[in-house]
């Protein structure tokens, strides 16, 4: 048989004729001497097969199944056990499949969609049983949020469901129109504040819902008292939300009252509160713009929508938090997209120019992906642009709502 021995400085192979009736332990000293010569340092010598499997020293070569002509390996090192490598293509493809289960975020999203559909169906029913069912579901969701306060995701989900059904119940408790909107917003804001105060979880989501609901309830109350046109209500809601957005940091400081001994956990809570206020104001602003576009599409309404959307997106430059930036960008894009769609429907002869404008906006938005970021000059231009759109938002809101025409009519009379 052939025996191979090697190490860092030695590599030798010898063909030896060994008796098959002797134990391997009796043969090892002679084999080591034939291959290595005189060895000064003690070592744990062992014969192994080519694959690394050791030969049992208490048995003979025949009992170990060693046949004539087989190649053995003489080593003094500990050889790790062989690792099986699967070269089967089917096994490789099957092993490459992601076996992770559905994430909690996907389950929460599905639950919210189902709850939203349930609340909408409840509003559509509009009868006494629907009011009772909405109240029961609201109370049950609030209790679930209180019981699950240790699990932030489950508590937040229960709180949002409670807010949705509270809004549906409030809308059913009054006739259609501004009164229903006012009661829905008031009920939703009250439940959101209650859940945040009692559990302290899902601060961002529930604060955003509370701010948006309060904004809508306030504008609905004004609409109910002064019999405002829906386009006027939308313009007032969008303009007022921009004011809230600018005053959000001061409002949060006044509510949270951070002191010199502020802990990191308390600081994170203040940031979550600010994110909720900013997100709620952004949602209310985009909702007001869409309401104005739906009720009175036209040139001035489109200009107002684009102005509000630009103000929301340009506001991202003063926020470092990802949640606030995403909320501002998404709501700003919703407002601009609403104006784009309204203009395309209202003036289809300008669709070609609008298409080119949209392609240019898409290329500009893809700039950071390609590593092209705004320079100092562009940042300064964005700052000036924000001042300009904020200055134009209020006059455009007055123009859209018909306030200028009302004042002109009063002056003529």
C-alpha positions as CSV (number, residue, x, y, z in Angstrom):
1,X,0.0,0.0,0.0
2,X,1.0,3.6,-0.4
3,X,1.4,5.9,2.7
4,X,1.7,9.6,2.4
5,X,3.0,12.0,5.1
6,X,3.4,15.8,4.9
7,X,3.6,18.9,7.1
8,X,4.9,22.5,6.7
9,X,8.4,21.4,5.8
10,X,8.0,17.7,4.8
11,X,6.2,15.9,2.0
12,X,6.9,12.3,1.3
13,X,5.2,9.2,-0.1
14,X,6.3,5.6,0.2
15,X,5.1,2.3,-1.0
16,X,5.2,-0.2,1.9
17,X,4.4,-3.9,2.3
18,X,2.8,-4.3,5.7
19,X,1.5,-7.5,7.4
20,X,-2.3,-7.6,7.7
21,X,-2.3,-9.7,10.8
22,X,-0.7,-7.2,13.2
23,X,-2.5,-4.4,15.0
24,X,-2.1,-1.0,13.5
25,X,-0.6,0.2,16.9
26,X,2.2,-2.3,16.5
27,X,2.9,-1.1,12.9
28,X,2.9,2.7,13.6
29,X,6.5,3.0,15.1
30,X,8.0,1.2,12.1
31,X,5.9,3.2,9.6
32,X,6.9,6.5,11.2
33,X,10.6,5.6,11.2
34,X,10.5,4.6,7.6
35,X,8.9,7.8,6.4
36,X,10.2,10.4,8.9
37,X,13.4,8.8,10.3
38,X,14.3,9.5,13.8
39,X,11.7,11.8,15.4
40,X,12.9,13.9,18.4
41,X,9.7,15.5,19.5
42,X,6.8,13.3,20.8
43,X,3.6,13.4,18.6
44,X,0.3,11.6,18.4
45,X,0.8,9.7,15.1
46,X,-2.1,8.2,13.4
47,X,-3.0,6.6,10.1
48,X,-6.0,8.0,8.3
49,X,-7.7,7.3,5.1
50,X,-7.5,10.0,2.3
51,X,-10.8,11.5,3.4
52,X,-9.5,12.0,6.9
53,X,-11.3,9.1,8.6
54,X,-8.9,7.6,11.3
55,X,-7.8,4.0,11.2
56,X,-8.6,2.1,14.5
57,X,-5.3,1.2,16.1
58,X,-6.6,-1.7,18.1
59,X,-7.6,-3.6,14.9
60,X,-5.5,-5.0,12.1
61,X,-5.4,-3.6,8.7
62,X,-7.6,-6.3,7.4
63,X,-10.1,-5.7,10.2
64,X,-10.1,-2.0,9.3
65,X,-11.0,-2.9,5.7
66,X,-7.7,-1.7,4.3
67,X,-7.1,-3.4,1.0
68,X,-4.0,-3.9,-1.1
69,X,-3.0,-0.8,-3.1
70,X,-5.0,1.6,-0.9
71,X,-3.5,5.0,-0.1
72,X,-3.2,6.0,3.6
73,X,-2.2,9.2,5.3
74,X,0.2,9.4,8.2
75,X,-0.4,12.6,10.2
76,X,0.4,14.0,13.7
77,X,-2.2,16.8,13.4
78,X,-5.8,16.8,14.4
79,X,-7.8,16.7,11.2
80,X,-11.3,18.1,11.3
81,X,-14.1,15.8,10.4
82,X,-15.1,15.9,6.7
83,X,-17.8,18.3,5.6
84,X,-20.4,17.0,3.2
85,X,-20.9,19.3,0.2
86,X,-24.2,19.0,-1.5
87,X,-23.7,19.4,-5.3
88,X,-27.3,18.5,-6.2
89,X,-28.8,21.4,-8.1
90,X,-32.3,20.7,-6.8
91,X,-31.1,20.9,-3.2
92,X,-29.1,24.1,-3.9
93,X,-32.2,25.8,-5.4
94,X,-34.5,24.6,-2.6
95,X,-32.0,25.8,0.0
96,X,-31.9,29.3,-1.5
97,X,-35.6,29.9,-0.8
98,X,-36.2,32.4,1.9
99,X,-38.0,30.4,4.6
100,X,-38.7,33.3,7.0
101,X,-42.3,33.7,8.0
102,X,-44.5,36.7,7.5
103,X,-43.1,39.7,9.3
104,X,-45.1,41.4,12.1
105,X,-45.3,44.6,10.0
106,X,-47.2,42.7,7.2
107,X,-49.6,41.2,9.7
108,X,-50.2,44.7,11.3
109,X,-50.8,46.2,7.9
110,X,-53.3,43.5,7.0
111,X,-55.1,44.0,10.3
112,X,-55.3,47.8,9.7
113,X,-56.7,47.3,6.2
114,X,-59.3,45.0,7.5
115,X,-60.2,47.3,10.4
116,X,-60.5,50.3,8.0
117,X,-62.8,48.3,5.7
118,X,-64.9,47.4,8.8
119,X,-65.2,51.0,9.9
120,X,-66.1,52.1,6.4
121,X,-68.8,49.4,6.2
122,X,-70.1,50.6,9.5
123,X,-70.4,54.1,8.3
124,X,-72.1,52.9,5.2
125,X,-74.8,51.0,7.2
126,X,-75.8,54.2,9.1
127,X,-78.3,52.8,11.5
128,X,-78.7,52.4,15.3
129,X,-77.2,48.9,15.3
130,X,-74.1,50.3,13.6
131,X,-73.7,53.0,16.2
132,X,-73.9,50.4,19.0
133,X,-71.5,48.0,17.3
134,X,-69.0,50.9,16.7
135,X,-69.1,51.9,20.3
136,X,-68.6,48.3,21.5
137,X,-65.6,47.7,19.1
138,X,-64.1,51.0,20.2
139,X,-64.3,50.1,23.9
140,X,-63.0,46.6,23.2
141,X,-60.0,48.0,21.2
142,X,-59.2,50.5,24.0
143,X,-59.3,47.7,26.6
144,X,-57.1,45.5,24.4
145,X,-54.6,48.4,24.1
146,X,-54.5,48.8,27.9
147,X,-54.0,45.1,28.4
148,X,-51.2,44.9,25.7
149,X,-49.2,47.9,26.9
150,X,-46.1,45.8,27.2
151,X,-46.1,44.9,23.5
152,X,-45.7,48.2,21.7
153,X,-46.8,46.9,18.3
154,X,-49.9,45.2,19.5
155,X,-50.9,48.1,21.7
156,X,-50.4,50.5,18.9
157,X,-52.5,48.4,16.6
158,X,-55.3,48.2,19.1
159,X,-55.1,51.9,19.6
160,X,-55.3,52.7,15.9
161,X,-58.3,50.3,15.6
162,X,-60.0,52.1,18.5
163,X,-59.4,55.5,16.8
164,X,-60.9,54.2,13.5
165,X,-64.1,52.9,15.1
166,X,-64.4,55.9,17.3
167,X,-64.4,58.1,14.2
168,X,-66.9,55.8,12.5
169,X,-69.2,56.0,15.6
170,X,-68.9,59.7,15.8
171,X,-69.8,60.1,12.1
172,X,-72.9,57.9,12.6
173,X,-74.0,59.9,15.6
174,X,-74.8,63.0,13.6
175,X,-76.3,63.8,10.2
176,X,-74.2,63.8,7.1
177,X,-71.9,66.7,6.3
178,X,-69.9,69.0,8.6
179,X,-71.5,67.8,11.8
180,X,-70.6,64.2,11.1
181,X,-67.0,65.2,10.3
182,X,-66.8,67.3,13.4
183,X,-68.0,64.5,15.7
184,X,-65.9,61.9,14.0
185,X,-62.7,64.0,14.4
186,X,-63.5,64.9,18.0
187,X,-64.1,61.3,18.9
188,X,-61.0,60.0,17.1
189,X,-58.8,62.7,18.8
190,X,-60.2,61.9,22.2
191,X,-59.6,58.2,21.9
192,X,-56.1,58.7,20.5
193,X,-55.1,61.0,23.4
194,X,-56.7,58.6,25.9
195,X,-54.7,55.6,24.6
196,X,-51.4,57.6,24.5
197,X,-51.9,58.9,28.0
198,X,-52.8,55.5,29.4
199,X,-50.3,53.3,27.6
200,X,-47.4,55.6,26.4
201,X,-46.9,53.5,23.3
202,X,-47.4,54.2,19.6
203,X,-46.9,57.8,20.4
204,X,-46.1,58.8,16.8
205,X,-49.0,57.1,15.1
206,X,-51.6,58.1,17.7
207,X,-50.4,61.7,17.9
208,X,-50.5,62.0,14.1
209,X,-54.1,60.7,14.2
210,X,-55.0,63.1,17.0
211,X,-53.5,66.1,15.2
212,X,-55.2,65.3,11.9
213,X,-58.5,64.6,13.6
214,X,-58.4,67.8,15.6
215,X,-57.6,69.8,12.5
216,X,-60.5,68.3,10.6
217,X,-62.8,68.7,13.6
218,X,-61.9,72.4,13.9
219,X,-62.5,73.1,10.2
220,X,-65.7,71.1,10.3
221,X,-66.9,73.2,13.2
222,X,-66.1,76.4,11.3
223,X,-67.9,75.0,8.3
224,X,-71.0,74.2,10.4
225,X,-71.1,77.6,12.0
226,X,-70.4,79.8,9.0
227,X,-71.8,77.5,6.3
228,X,-68.5,77.4,4.4
229,X,-68.2,75.9,0.9
230,X,-66.2,72.6,0.8
231,X,-63.5,74.2,-1.2
232,X,-63.2,76.9,1.4
233,X,-63.0,74.3,4.1
234,X,-60.2,72.5,2.3
235,X,-58.2,75.7,1.8
236,X,-58.6,76.6,5.4
237,X,-57.6,73.1,6.5
238,X,-54.5,73.1,4.3
239,X,-53.4,76.6,5.3
240,X,-54.0,76.0,9.0
241,X,-52.0,72.8,8.8
242,X,-49.0,74.6,7.3
243,X,-49.2,77.0,10.3
244,X,-49.3,74.0,12.7
245,X,-46.4,72.5,10.8
246,X,-44.2,75.6,11.3
247,X,-45.1,75.8,15.0
248,X,-44.8,72.1,15.7
249,X,-41.4,72.3,17.6
250,X,-42.7,75.0,19.9
251,X,-45.9,73.1,20.5
252,X,-44.0,70.0,21.4
253,X,-41.7,71.8,23.8
254,X,-44.7,73.5,25.4
255,X,-46.4,70.1,25.9
256,X,-43.5,67.9,26.8
257,X,-41.5,70.5,28.8
258,X,-38.1,68.9,28.5
259,X,-35.8,70.0,31.3
260,X,-32.0,69.9,32.0
261,X,-32.3,66.4,33.5
262,X,-33.7,65.0,30.3
263,X,-32.9,61.2,30.0
264,X,-32.3,59.6,26.6
265,X,-35.6,57.7,26.9
266,X,-37.5,60.9,27.5
267,X,-35.7,62.6,24.6
268,X,-36.7,59.8,22.3
269,X,-40.3,60.2,23.5
270,X,-40.2,64.0,22.7
271,X,-38.9,63.2,19.2
272,X,-41.7,60.7,18.7
273,X,-44.2,63.3,19.8
274,X,-42.8,65.8,17.3
275,X,-42.9,63.2,14.6
276,X,-46.6,62.6,15.3
277,X,-47.4,66.3,15.2
278,X,-45.5,66.8,11.9
279,X,-47.1,63.7,10.3
280,X,-50.6,64.7,11.4
281,X,-50.2,68.3,10.1
282,X,-48.8,67.0,6.8
283,X,-51.7,64.5,6.4
284,X,-54.3,67.3,7.2
285,X,-52.7,69.6,4.7
286,X,-52.8,67.1,1.9
287,X,-56.4,66.2,2.8
288,X,-57.4,69.8,2.6
289,X,-55.8,70.2,-0.8
290,X,-57.5,67.1,-2.1
291,X,-60.8,68.3,-0.8
292,X,-60.4,71.6,-2.6
293,X,-59.4,69.8,-5.8
294,X,-62.4,67.5,-5.7
295,X,-64.9,70.2,-5.1
296,X,-63.6,73.0,-7.4
297,X,-60.9,71.9,-9.9
298,X,-59.3,74.8,-11.7
299,X,-56.2,76.8,-12.3
300,X,-56.0,78.5,-8.9
301,X,-56.9,75.3,-7.0
302,X,-54.1,73.4,-8.9
303,X,-51.7,76.2,-8.1
304,X,-52.7,76.0,-4.4
305,X,-52.2,72.3,-4.4
306,X,-48.7,72.5,-6.0
307,X,-47.8,75.3,-3.6
308,X,-48.8,73.3,-0.5
309,X,-47.1,70.1,-1.8
310,X,-43.9,72.0,-2.5
311,X,-44.0,73.6,1.0
312,X,-44.4,70.2,2.6
313,X,-41.5,68.6,0.6
314,X,-39.2,71.6,1.1
315,X,-39.9,71.4,4.8
316,X,-37.9,68.1,5.0
317,X,-34.6,70.0,4.9
318,X,-35.1,71.1,8.6
319,X,-35.9,67.7,9.9
320,X,-33.4,64.9,10.4
321,X,-35.8,62.2,11.6
322,X,-36.7,59.6,8.9
323,X,-40.3,59.4,10.0
324,X,-40.9,63.1,9.7
325,X,-39.1,63.3,6.4
326,X,-41.0,60.4,4.9
327,X,-44.4,61.8,6.1
328,X,-43.6,65.2,4.6
329,X,-42.5,63.8,1.3
330,X,-45.4,61.4,0.9
331,X,-48.0,64.0,1.8
332,X,-46.3,66.6,-0.4
333,X,-46.3,64.2,-3.3
334,X,-49.9,63.4,-2.7
335,X,-50.8,67.1,-2.9
336,X,-48.7,67.7,-6.1
337,X,-50.1,64.5,-7.6
338,X,-53.6,65.6,-6.9
339,X,-52.9,68.9,-8.7
340,X,-51.3,67.1,-11.6
341,X,-54.2,64.8,-12.1
342,X,-56.7,67.6,-11.8
343,X,-54.9,69.7,-14.3
344,X,-54.6,66.8,-16.7
345,X,-58.4,66.1,-16.5
346,X,-59.3,69.8,-16.5
347,X,-56.9,70.9,-19.3
348,X,-56.0,67.8,-21.4
349,X,-54.5,70.0,-24.1
350,X,-51.5,70.6,-21.7
351,X,-51.0,66.9,-21.1
352,X,-47.7,66.7,-23.1
353,X,-46.1,69.5,-21.2
354,X,-47.2,68.0,-17.9
355,X,-45.8,64.6,-19.0
356,X,-42.4,66.2,-19.7
357,X,-42.6,68.0,-16.3
358,X,-43.3,64.7,-14.5
359,X,-40.4,63.0,-16.3
360,X,-38.1,65.8,-15.2
361,X,-39.3,65.5,-11.6
362,X,-38.7,61.8,-11.7
363,X,-35.1,62.3,-12.9
364,X,-34.5,64.9,-10.2
365,X,-35.9,62.6,-7.5
366,X,-33.6,59.8,-8.7
367,X,-30.5,62.0,-8.3
368,X,-29.6,60.9,-4.8
369,X,-29.9,57.3,-5.9
370,X,-27.2,57.9,-8.5
371,X,-25.1,59.7,-6.0
372,X,-25.9,63.2,-7.1
373,X,-26.8,65.4,-4.1
374,X,-27.7,69.0,-3.8
375,X,-24.8,71.4,-3.3
376,X,-24.7,74.5,-1.1
377,X,-26.2,76.7,-3.8
378,X,-29.1,74.3,-4.3
379,X,-29.7,74.1,-0.6
380,X,-29.8,77.9,-0.4
381,X,-32.2,78.0,-3.3
382,X,-34.5,75.4,-1.6
383,X,-34.5,77.7,1.5
384,X,-35.5,80.7,-0.5
385,X,-38.1,78.6,-2.4
386,X,-39.7,77.5,0.9
387,X,-40.1,81.1,2.0
388,X,-41.7,81.9,-1.4
389,X,-44.2,79.0,-1.4
390,X,-45.1,79.7,2.3
391,X,-45.7,83.4,1.4
392,X,-47.9,82.4,-1.6
393,X,-49.9,79.7,0.3
394,X,-52.1,82.1,2.3
395,X,-53.0,84.4,-0.7
396,X,-53.8,81.4,-2.8
397,X,-56.0,79.9,-0.1
398,X,-57.9,83.2,0.1
399,X,-58.2,83.2,-3.7
400,X,-59.4,79.6,-3.9
401,X,-61.9,80.0,-1.0
402,X,-63.4,83.1,-2.7
403,X,-62.4,85.5,0.1
404,X,-61.0,88.1,-2.3
405,X,-64.2,88.1,-4.3
406,X,-66.2,88.5,-1.2
407,X,-64.2,91.5,-0.1
408,X,-64.4,93.0,-3.6
409,X,-68.1,92.6,-3.6
410,X,-68.4,94.2,-0.2
411,X,-66.3,97.1,-1.4
412,X,-68.5,97.6,-4.5
413,X,-71.7,97.5,-2.5
